[in-house]
Amino acid sequence: MKDSVKDNKSDNVRKMFKSISGRYDLLNTLITFGRDKSWRKYVIQEASLKQNALILDVGTGTGGILREAFRSNKSIKAFGADFTMEMMLAGREGKNIISWCCADALNLPFPDAVFDAVTSGYLIRNVADIRRAFTEQVRTVKLGGRVVCLETSPPPQDILRPLILLYLNFIIPALGLIFAGNKNAYRYLTSSTEVFKTPEEISIIMRDAGLKDIKFKRFMFGTIAVLSGVRP
Ligand SMILES: C[S@@+](CC[C@H](N)C(=O)[O-])C[C@H]1O[C@@H](n2cnc3c(N)ncnc32)[C@H](O)[C@@H]1O
């Protein structure tokens, strides 16, 4: 992808998340029937965090993955990086357990091999260069550390596909309009999901970025996947 096209994609993504930041968590819970929490829990399980582990969540948004990490292990030190300030501001609440950092996933401002695990939730579909995003995650995770990715997947070609497409194309944008006043952002969510890479294809990119022992698990009728790999 040309640099100008990449910049354009990043600008559009940032504007879109800025516009829905105040309603992001609510909509997420609504459109996933409240299942989003359990997938984040699974991400943390896959991250295998030990006592006092350092975790980085890239494209952290409102910090949902890190709050889940903290619930399961109070000794961790959590860093959240995102390039949409408004998403992070919307996620700041009560006792601040997250060190927030405004940063681009394609150019992380952290030294090599510092984190015990690097996670991301619904980031990879939005970045202009998937391979580079994973390369940055691999660079910043320690040797033997885990990179875990939660992402939507195109609906599988099975009997449920027409129903899932109906839900993606009509119900989700309608919910976006009613609860966030923004139909287009939720149209983007569904259209980008429909044409996005399968977990098998993402696994290949993760391998090319330097990870080994890559595996994935699907959820929600195959429309959600959690992938993980280890830095050798
Ligand atoms: C769909 S939200 C996901 C938020 C959170 N991870 C979750 O699990 O709910 C995607 C987030 O990725 C961020 N993002 C997209 N591209 C990015 C990039 N290149 N660098 C940093 N953040 C990015 C957006 O600003 C947004 O907050």
The ligand as an SDF file (V2000), in Angstrom:
LIG
                    3D

 27 29  0  0  0  0  0  0  0  0999 V2000
  -12.4360   -1.4990   17.4480 C   0  0  0  0  0  0  0  0  0  0  0  0
  -11.4300   -0.5790   18.5270 S   0  0  0  0  0  0  0  0  0  0  0  0
  -10.9140   -1.8160   19.6670 C   0  0  0  0  0  0  0  0  0  0  0  0
  -10.7090   -1.3290   21.0610 C   0  0  0  0  0  0  0  0  0  0  0  0
  -10.3200   -2.3980   22.0590 C   0  0  0  0  0  0  0  0  0  0  0  0
   -9.0760   -3.0240   21.6920 N   0  0  0  0  0  0  0  0  0  0  0  0
  -11.3780   -3.4480   22.2570 C   0  0  0  0  0  0  0  0  0  0  0  0
  -11.0250   -4.6270   22.3780 O   0  0  0  0  0  0  0  0  0  0  0  0
  -12.5540   -3.1240   22.3490 O   0  0  0  0  0  0  0  0  0  0  0  0
   -9.9640   -0.3850   17.5370 C   0  0  0  0  0  0  0  0  0  0  0  0
   -8.9970    0.5840   18.1480 C   0  0  0  0  0  0  0  0  0  0  0  0
   -7.7810    0.4990   17.4050 O   0  0  0  0  0  0  0  0  0  0  0  0
   -7.2650    1.8020   17.2850 C   0  0  0  0  0  0  0  0  0  0  0  0
   -6.3670    1.8370   16.1270 N   0  0  0  0  0  0  0  0  0  0  0  0
   -6.6510    1.5600   14.8280 C   0  0  0  0  0  0  0  0  0  0  0  0
   -5.5490    1.6770   14.0740 N   0  0  0  0  0  0  0  0  0  0  0  0
   -4.5480    2.0330   14.9170 C   0  0  0  0  0  0  0  0  0  0  0  0
   -3.1690    2.3060   14.7280 C   0  0  0  0  0  0  0  0  0  0  0  0
   -2.5840    2.2390   13.5220 N   0  0  0  0  0  0  0  0  0  0  0  0
   -2.4320    2.6280   15.8130 N   0  0  0  0  0  0  0  0  0  0  0  0
   -2.9930    2.7110   17.0440 C   0  0  0  0  0  0  0  0  0  0  0  0
   -4.2940    2.4750   17.2840 N   0  0  0  0  0  0  0  0  0  0  0  0
   -5.0610    2.1300   16.2250 C   0  0  0  0  0  0  0  0  0  0  0  0
   -8.4790    2.7070   17.1400 C   0  0  0  0  0  0  0  0  0  0  0  0
   -8.1840    4.0210   17.4740 O   0  0  0  0  0  0  0  0  0  0  0  0
   -9.4580    2.0370   18.1030 C   0  0  0  0  0  0  0  0  0  0  0  0
   -9.4150    2.6060   19.3810 O   0  0  0  0  0  0  0  0  0  0  0  0
  1  2  1  0
  2  3  1  0
  2 10  1  0
  3  4  1  0
  4  5  1  0
  5  6  1  0
  5  7  1  0
  7  8  2  0
  7  9  1  0
 10 11  1  0
 11 12  1  0
 11 26  1  0
 12 13  1  0
 13 14  1  0
 13 24  1  0
 14 15  1  0
 14 23  1  0
 15 16  2  0
 16 17  1  0
 17 18  1  0
 17 23  2  0
 18 19  1  0
 18 20  2  0
 20 21  1  0
 21 22  2  0
 22 23  1  0
 24 25  1  0
 24 26  1  0
 26 27  1  0
M  CHG  2   2   1   9  -1
M  END
$$$$
